[in-house]
Amino acid sequence: MMLASCSGSTNATGPEPPLPTGQGGSLTLWQTTNAGCYVSDNAPCSTSTPAGTNPITAVAAFSISPPPTSGSSSNYLVTGDGAGNVTAWTVPDSSTSPPSTSLSCAKPSSSSIQGVAATYTSPTTVVYFVSAGVLYADFSSTPCSTTSFNSIATTGSVVGLTVANGYVYGVSSGGKYFSIPAGTTSSSSVSPSPLPNLPSTAVIGGVTADANGLLFVTDYANSAIYAYYANGGSLTRINGTLSGNVDVTNPKAITTVYAPYGTSSGCSATGPCEFLYVTNYSQAVVQLVLSISGSGPSTSIGYTEFNAPYTDCEIINPLSMASFVDVDASSNPLQAPWVFIGQNGEVSGPCQGLSSGTTFGNGVTAYNLTP
């Protein structure tokens, strides 16, 4: 199935022309005040104290359909920080204000959260997180609304968790992965396996997956992105490696968005697009559109950098990104944000409405996609 089509000259000479800006699918900061703060580490953003206490080390975004409570939003943002806190935020889907309420998940230790992911199988929402090398599950009808949680497995350190084709996957910086069936809330046995066909010099920086079972990892050491197909808890390397792009140098955090509307950014005029966003060595976000053909383990992926990298003062050493993977501009007319970046540290203003010398950071910034 072809999701997007990319085009370009194959016989051009001389330096590459500069990338355009403002293309459809490119990131725009959702809130341009208060240093772009959407939520702090475990509290709403405050104009008087725009800096959180602990660095954001993991983020995840997911949707529940139908919502667990009549009239409530079905969209959630989950954050993990450097002190072991996991917080679930309700994302207002028809508001121009950031979240004001949250629920704290279980906190089995004060060790940094290394990855978060969430799944929903009626009537239970499960928030997964890794802390001190152990995978935990916090489960309830509404994310983190009770204290029900279990230790699932000893997994070792990870750089992230993601959900693909009914399984939760965790990936380590050393290039190993584990999986458990989504919805698992009891103790399980996991045996990490090497990512297939991975270079021996690889250092994995981040992981994400789309709604069709395609999983992407960044290789920080070799400045590359690799693609896999997830099926039954296993991963198969597919034809879809990006390397040699100078903007994708030392990639780390990564997330993907499927947007069912046409844009001018290398997609067909009326067809859908799948976008990939990845942070690089300069704390900029490289913006890619994917051309996807075939299916399952026979899928092939091409990458086109359609817009200049997004960079601005609010991005601070990001370790994690998240997004609502399937967004519809017709039902969500640029109100709730779609992409989130965790800020891992603090700096001083000026930045996005903050005066010089004001400290900010240790929070999450949010972004829309240019239609």
DADA-V866848 format. One record per backbone hydrogen bond with DSSP energy under -1.0 kcal/mol. CO is the residue of the C=O (numbers start at 1). NH is the residue of the N-H. If there is no record, write none. Layout:
CO,NH ; CO,NH
This chain:
20,308 ; 23,26 ; 26,370 ; 28,368 ; 33,36 ; 34,37 ; 39,364 ; 43,40 ; 55,82 ; 58,80 ; 60,78 ; 62,76 ; 69,72 ; 74,64 ; 75,91 ; 76,62 ; 77,89 ; 78,60 ; 79,87 ; 80,57 ; 80,58 ; 81,84 ; 81,113 ; 85,81 ; 86,105 ; 87,79 ; 88,103 ; 89,77 ; 103,88 ; 115,130 ; 117,128 ; 119,126 ; 121,124 ; 124,121 ; 125,140 ; 126,119 ; 127,138 ; 128,117 ; 129,136 ; 130,114 ; 131,134 ; 133,155 ; 133,156 ; 134,131 ; 135,152 ; 135,153 ; 136,129 ; 137,150 ; 138,127 ; 140,125 ; 142,145 ; 148,139 ; 150,137 ; 152,188 ; 153,135 ; 160,171 ; 162,169 ; 164,167 ; 166,182 ; 167,164 ; 168,180 ; 169,162 ; 170,178 ; 171,159 ; 172,175 ; 173,204 ; 175,195 ; 176,172 ; 177,193 ; 178,170 ; 180,168 ; 181,184 ; 193,177 ; 199,202 ; 203,220 ; 206,218 ; 208,216 ; 210,213 ; 213,230 ; 214,210 ; 215,228 ; 216,208 ; 217,226 ; 218,205 ; 219,224 ; 224,219 ; 225,242 ; 226,217 ; 227,238 ; 228,215 ; 229,236 ; 231,234 ; 234,231 ; 236,229 ; 238,240 ; 239,301 ; 242,225 ; 245,248 ; 247,249 ; 249,281 ; 253,279 ; 255,277 ; 257,275 ; 258,327 ; 259,261 ; 259,273 ; 273,259 ; 274,290 ; 275,257 ; 276,288 ; 277,255 ; 278,286 ; 279,252 ; 280,283 ; 284,280 ; 285,310 ; 286,278 ; 288,276 ; 289,304 ; 291,302 ; 292,3 ; 293,300 ; 295,298 ; 296,299 ; 300,293 ; 302,291 ; 304,289 ; 310,285 ; 312,315 ; 316,344 ; 320,342 ; 322,340 ; 325,258 ; 327,260 ; 328,332 ; 332,334 ; 338,324 ; 339,367 ; 340,322 ; 341,365 ; 343,56 ; 343,345 ; 345,362 ; 347,360 ; 349,357 ; 351,354 ; 352,35 ; 354,351 ; 355,358 ; 358,349 ; 360,347 ; 361,52 ; 363,343 ; 364,38 ; 364,39 ; 365,341 ; 366,30 ; 367,338 ; 367,339 ; 368,28 ; 370,25
